[in-house]
Structure formats: C-alpha cells, structure tokens
Amino acid sequence: MPYFLRKIWNDSIFQGKNKKRNYFEGWYFKIINSTKDEIYAIIPGISYDNNGNGIAFVQFFDGINAETTFFEFDISAFKFSKKEFAVEIGENYFSSEKIKLSLSSEGKKVEGEIGIGELVPWSKKKLSLGVMGWYKLVPFMECYHGVLGFDHSIEGELSVDGKKIDFTNGKGYMEKDYGKSFPHYYIWMQSNTFDKEGVSLMASYAKIPWLGNSFDGYLVGFRHNKELYRFTNYTGAEVTKLQLKEKEIILHVTDKKYRVEITAFKSKAVNLHSPIDGSMVGRILESNTSELKVRLIKLSKKEGESILFEGTGKNAGLDIGGRVEEIKEIY
C-alpha cells in the first residue's frame, strides 16, 4: 500500500510529509508507574510557522509536580518512516513499541527507554478512519485527532534529573493531533486508571470551523468489559448536559441506547505549548492528576434506565484551552 493511502488508514503514521507551512503534528505518550506516584506526558512533534520556519520538539510534562520542559531541535533532526509509526528527533525515538529518550537542556535531563505493550486503539479494523470518522477525510479541518492506545502495559526505566524511575507493570495511553491550530475553545479529558482493570475514557468537546461557520464537536470513547462505547457527532449522539464550574466540569452525552455521564474534578495544572497557525506559541492548561467520575447508563423505554458502570478514574488528564468562556452551557 502506498504511503498516501497507508497514512489515511493509520493515524499513528506521520501525516505531514509535504507540509512546510502553518502545520503541526504531535504525539502524546502518557506513562504511569505501578504505584501511581510518577506520571509523565511525553509529547514529540514538529511545527512550521506561516513563513515556513520549522522546528522539532519534545515536551516533557511532570504531572505530579505540574512542571514542564520544552526541548527544541532543528527541523533537520526529525526523521520518520513511511511504512509505520517510527519517528526520530535527534537521539530520541518514538514508535508504537517503545520510547527512547536522551534529553538535556534548561537544567533538565531525561534519559531511558520505555517498552510499550499491545495497544487498544479506537478501532482494530484495518480500514478504519479512527476517532474522527469521515471528518478525517475533510481537507480543510483545523485540527485532526487520533486515539492510538486507550490502555496498554509499559515497562522500562527513566532517569529524570538523576532519579531512576521504574515503570514495570505501569500503564500507558497514546494519542496524537495534527493540522494548523488547536480549536478556538476545547475541553479534553482522559483516564485509564479506574479501580476495575480494562476501563478507560477519552472525551473532548471543541468548536470546529466549518464552511465559514462553526459547530461544537464532541468525541467520547468509553471502554468497559472489552467493548468501546462511542459517542460522537457522526454516530448521532447529543450533548445533553454541559456545565463549567470553578472546580469541576460536567459533561453528559446521550445516544439512542446509552448515556455517559462525566464529572471532571480539576487539579493543579501547568501551561503546555500549543499550536497557533502551526507555530508552538500558544498555551493550554493541562493537569494529569485530576479525577473523572463516570457513569454509563443503558436506556430502555420498557425497562427504564440501568447503570452498567459507575466509578472514578484517577491520574486523569484534563485540558482546558482557548476561549472556554464562550462555551454555551447545556442544562
């Protein structure tokens, strides 16, 4: 299969081969150790501004201490495979099987290797358009999103400023974004650390530009008992409740058969670099120590409502970006 077709059916592969202006692409690796007291997000990527000036980068986010370091590289340091997801940035390597880090600057030093177990993607079908469905084929979208691994095991060791951290029997999550800019406003949340194994959630809500106008788009994937419950615009689901409070965010999304109810509790956040017209000059607030209270409810006209799952996801990622004050709440 040629590269231009392969990348359509595989979100993880580098999408931006011929993009040299107003473009970004980044992968998001979240890793948690077995005792859940070390949480990191590692974000490799590239960025081209509107003049065609490009950089490669690796953001390293310490979730527990809410600290982040942005490691910048010359664009020539970025190498990628056309056949599979395999990316090099200098001496750093990223793929679906492992991460190798050798980062040093600004008084921060990170070294080591993390092995990645079998990924649980949005869809295991060979010809799948992923989390965005047919929207992925629309050429003028501002930002494209991919969920590469809801939940997977990790192993290995990192040395962070001389402190060795063992990730044996740890957990990982993997996704990516690419395009021009992050949305005008958006909310993103994720956790795969529930009391019950095999449970994971990713949810996002954002303003999507569309043919001179815009609409609010939402993507929710909740995995439970080896089944993925999908709630999106293109599956016919609707947001039936949305409230943004000082310390929490409430999001309910409903389709004909199910309703997922999420309450996200905010925690200490840090400003991460984000793209504006391809350039990494924006800032978003992200935490990796939030909590997500989740309920999955089955809807039946005959039997009424029944709760299929109720629990709390710890070590949750929570992003709040852009002009969220413009979001119209739904009660």
C-alpha positions in Angstrom: 0.0 0.0 0.0 1.5 3.4 -0.9 2.3 6.0 1.8 -0.6 8.4 0.9 -3.1 5.6 1.4 -1.3 4.0 4.4 -1.5 7.2 6.4 -5.3 7.5 5.8 -5.9 4.2 7.5 -3.3 4.6 10.2 -3.5 7.7 12.4 -0.2 6.9 14.1 1.9 7.3 10.9 3.4 10.8 10.3 0.8 12.6 8.2 2.7 15.8 7.2 5.2 14.7 4.6 4.7 17.6 2.3 3.6 20.2 4.8 6.1 23.0 5.2 3.9 26.0 6.3 1.3 26.5 9.0 1.4 22.9 10.2 2.0 21.0 13.4 2.0 17.3 14.3 2.5 15.8 17.7 2.1 12.5 19.5 1.1 12.2 23.2 2.5 9.4 25.3 1.2 9.3 28.9 3.0 6.9 31.3 2.2 6.0 34.9 4.2 3.7 37.2 2.7 0.8 39.1 2.4 2.7 42.4 0.8 5.7 40.6 3.1 8.3 42.1 5.0 9.1 38.9 3.0 10.4 36.0 4.6 11.9 32.8 3.4 13.0 29.4 6.0 13.0 26.6 5.0 14.9 23.5 7.2 14.8 20.4 6.4 16.7 17.3 7.1 19.2 14.6 6.0 22.8 13.9 6.1 25.1 10.9 5.0 28.7 11.2 3.4 30.8 8.4 6.9 31.7 7.0 7.9 28.1 6.7 10.3 28.1 9.6 10.3 24.7 11.2 11.3 23.1 14.5 11.1 19.7 16.0 10.4 19.4 19.7 9.8 17.2 22.7 7.7 18.4 25.6 8.2 16.6 28.9 5.4 17.1 31.4 5.8 16.0 35.0 2.2 15.5 36.1 2.8 15.1 39.8 4.8 18.3 40.2 3.0 20.2 37.4 6.2 21.1 35.7 7.0 21.1 32.0 10.2 21.4 29.9 10.1 22.2 26.1 13.1 20.7 24.3 13.6 22.3 20.9 15.5 20.9 18.0 16.4 21.9 14.4 13.9 20.6 12.0 16.6 18.5 10.3 16.7 16.4 13.5 13.2 15.0 12.6 13.1 11.7 10.8 10.1 9.4 10.1 9.1 6.2 8.5 6.6 6.0 5.6 5.7 2.4 6.4 4.9 2.6 10.1 4.8 4.8 13.1 8.5 5.4 13.8 9.9 8.9 14.5 13.3 10.1 15.5 14.1 13.5 16.9 17.9 13.7 17.4 18.8 10.8 19.7 15.2 10.3 20.8 13.0 7.6 19.3 9.2 7.1 19.3 7.1 4.2 18.0 4.1 2.0 18.9 6.6 -0.4 20.6 8.9 1.9 22.6 10.2 5.3 23.6 13.9 6.1 23.9 14.8 9.5 25.5 18.0 11.4 25.6 17.0 15.0 26.6 19.2 17.6 28.2 18.7 21.4 28.4 17.5 24.1 30.8 18.8 22.2 33.7 16.6 19.2 32.9 17.9 15.8 31.9 15.8 12.8 31.0 17.2 9.5 29.8 15.9 6.0 29.4 13.7 3.6 27.5 10.1 2.6 27.9 8.7 -0.6 26.3 5.0 -0.4 25.2 2.6 -3.4 25.3 -0.2 -4.2 22.9 -2.2 -1.0 22.1 -6.0 -0.8 22.3 -6.9 1.6 19.5 -10.3 3.3 18.7 -10.8 0.5 16.1 -8.9 -2.6 15.3 -10.3 -2.8 11.7 -7.6 -2.5 9.1 -9.6 0.1 7.1 -10.7 2.4 9.9 -10.8 6.2 9.8 -10.3 6.2 13.6 -11.9 8.5 16.2 -12.8 11.3 13.7 -14.7 9.0 11.3 -15.4 10.6 7.9 -14.4 14.0 9.2 -10.8 12.8 8.8 -11.3 13.0 5.0 -12.3 16.6 5.1 -9.2 18.6 3.8 -9.9 21.9 5.5 -10.2 20.8 9.1 -8.3 23.0 11.6 -7.2 20.0 13.8 -7.3 16.3 13.4 -7.2 13.9 16.3 -6.3 10.2 16.7 -6.6 7.8 19.7 -3.8 5.3 19.2 -4.0 3.4 22.5 -6.7 3.6 25.2 -4.8 1.4 27.6 -1.6 -0.6 27.5 1.1 -2.0 29.7 4.5 -0.4 29.9 7.9 -1.4 31.3 11.4 0.0 31.5 13.1 2.8 33.3 13.7 6.6 33.1 16.3 8.7 34.8 14.8 12.2 35.5 17.4 14.6 36.8 19.3 11.6 38.2 16.3 10.0 39.8 15.7 6.5 38.5 12.0 5.6 38.0 10.9 2.0 37.3 7.8 1.7 35.1 7.5 -2.1 35.3 3.8 -3.1 35.4 2.9 0.5 34.6 0.1 1.9 32.4 0.2 3.9 29.2 -2.0 6.0 26.9 -1.3 7.3 23.4 -2.9 9.8 21.1 -2.0 12.4 18.5 -3.0 15.7 16.9 -2.1 17.3 13.6 -3.2 20.2 11.5 -3.0 24.0 11.8 -4.2 25.1 15.2 -5.9 23.8 18.3 -9.7 24.7 18.3 -11.0 28.2 19.3 -12.1 26.5 22.6 -11.9 23.0 23.8 -12.1 20.6 26.7 -10.2 17.3 26.8 -10.2 14.6 29.5 -8.7 11.1 29.8 -8.1 8.3 32.3 -7.3 4.6 32.2 -6.7 4.3 36.0 -10.0 3.0 37.4 -10.5 0.5 40.2 -11.6 -2.1 37.6 -9.0 -3.1 35.0 -9.7 -2.6 31.4 -11.7 0.6 31.9 -10.7 3.8 30.1 -12.2 7.0 28.9 -11.3 9.8 26.4 -13.6 12.7 25.9 -13.3 16.0 24.0 -15.5 18.9 23.3 -14.5 21.7 20.9 -15.5 24.5 18.5 -15.0 23.2 14.9 -14.7 25.7 12.0 -16.9 24.6 9.1 -17.5 26.3 5.7 -17.4 29.8 7.0 -19.3 28.9 10.2 -18.7 26.6 13.1 -20.2 23.8 15.2 -19.5 22.2 18.5 -17.9 18.8 18.0 -17.5 16.0 20.6 -15.7 12.7 20.7 -16.2 10.3 23.6 -14.9 6.8 23.8 -15.6 4.7 27.0 -14.1 1.3 27.1 -15.6 -1.2 29.6 -15.8 -5.1 29.5 -13.7 -5.1 26.3 -16.4 -3.0 24.5 -15.9 0.5 23.3 -18.9 2.8 23.6 -18.7 5.6 21.1 -20.5 8.9 21.4 -19.8 11.4 18.6 -21.5 13.9 16.3 -21.3 11.3 13.4 -22.8 8.5 15.5 -25.9 10.6 16.2 -25.1 11.2 19.9 -26.0 14.6 21.5 -24.6 16.5 24.4 -27.5 16.6 27.0 -25.6 18.4 29.8 -22.5 20.6 29.9 -21.5 22.8 32.8 -18.2 24.6 33.5 -17.8 25.3 37.2 -14.9 26.7 39.2 -13.6 23.3 40.3 -15.4 20.8 38.0 -16.7 20.2 34.5 -19.9 18.2 33.9 -20.5 16.5 30.6 -23.3 14.1 29.6 -23.6 12.7 26.1 -26.5 10.5 25.0 -27.4 8.3 22.1 -30.4 6.0 21.5 -29.1 3.3 23.7 -26.7 4.8 26.3 -25.8 7.9 28.2 -22.3 8.5 29.6 -22.1 11.0 32.5 -18.7 12.5 33.3 -17.8 14.9 36.1 -14.2 16.1 35.9 -12.6 17.5 39.0 -9.8 20.0 38.3 -6.3 19.8 39.9 -3.1 21.7 39.7 -2.3 22.5 36.0 0.6 23.7 34.0 0.9 25.7 30.8 1.9 23.5 27.8 3.0 24.8 24.4 0.2 24.5 21.8 0.0 25.4 18.1 -1.4 28.6 16.5 -1.2 28.6 12.7 1.4 25.8 13.1 3.7 27.7 15.4 4.0 26.4 19.0 3.4 29.8 20.6 0.0 29.1 22.2 -0.5 27.9 25.8 -3.0 25.5 27.2 -3.7 24.4 30.8 -3.3 20.7 31.4 -3.3 18.6 34.6 -2.5 14.9 34.9 -3.7 14.5 38.5 -7.4 15.2 38.0 -10.3 12.8 38.7 -13.1 11.7 36.5 -16.3 10.4 38.0 -18.0 8.3 35.3 -21.4 6.6 34.9 -22.5 4.5 31.9 -26.3 4.1 31.7 -28.3 1.9 29.5 -31.5 3.4 28.2 -34.7 1.4 27.6 -38.3 2.5 27.1 -39.6 -0.7 28.6 -37.2 -1.2 31.5 -36.1 2.3 32.1 -32.5 3.3 33.0 -29.9 0.9 34.4 -26.4 1.6 35.4 -23.8 -0.5 33.6 -20.8 1.1 35.2 -20.0 3.7 37.9 -16.5 4.6 39.1 -13.8 7.2 39.4 -10.8 7.5 37.1 -7.6 8.7 38.9 -4.5 10.3 37.4 -6.7 11.9 34.8 -5.6 14.2 32.1 -7.7 17.4 31.8 -7.1 20.1 29.2 -8.9 23.4 29.1 -7.9 25.5 26.1 -8.9 28.7 24.3 -11.9 30.9 24.9 -13.9 28.4 27.0 -15.9 31.3 28.5 -17.7 31.4 25.1 -19.0 27.8 25.5 -22.8 27.7 25.8 -23.7 25.6 28.8 -26.4 23.0 28.5 -28.6 22.1 31.5 
